[in-house]
Amino acid sequence: MTRKTAPGGRVDKRQAILDAAFTVFARHGYARASVQEIADEAKAAKPTVYNHFSDKETLFRGSMAATADSVAADSLDAIEPLRDAGNDVRATLRAAASRLLRICSGERSHALRSLAYAELATFPELAATMQERTSVHLTEALADRFARLALSGALRSCDPATAAEQFLALLIGPLESRSRLGARALPEDELDGIAESAVDTFVRAYGP
């Protein structure tokens, strides 16, 4: 995760703590992670951590939310070119699909999903919250882009929300299957193949 820099080049300590906390929680899980290890990872004193976050639970929730928001921001950036796809919608979709696959298969995304599901017993609402901040937000934004493309005639008239869900399903389904739910890292050419196949299927269904 990119750390914010305060005036004068000083790394924002709160963000550094959140980054370190996510790293340690992903490494050990919630129960086994210690605030001291998080402080060491952040190169901060333990009291400094508690100055920013009242307890371990607050720190865990904050680190998960910050990471989810970062992943979501990257995903939204990946589909931003769809606002102005021009005449070559296929190429723009292909580029967006390729970037989305790399974000979804990345270490942060995998760790976020794994942690959310691993801690369901302790934080039963967490998986739904993380999904809301990432995939639900992305689907809504993608639906907006598809609605614009349909209005411009670049896509046929459709329910944009359904189109967005189906486009993402064409990407995530093969990704999860081939990676064995993240246990196997996919090579670049395989990710590109998934993107190409997904876009081809989508354009056949929704092309003008």
Buried (B, 14 or more C-beta within 10 A) or exposed (E): BEEEEEEEEEBEBBBBBBBBBBBBBBEEBBEEBEBEBBBBBBEBEBEBBBEBBEEBEEBBBBBBBBBBBBBBEBBEEBBEBBEEBEEEBBEBBBBBBBBBBBBBBBEBBBBBBBBBEBBEEEBEEBBEBBBEBBBEBBBEBBBBBBBBBBEEEBBEEBEBBEBBBBBBEBBBEBBBEBBEEBEEEBEEEBBBBBBBBBBBEBBEBBEE
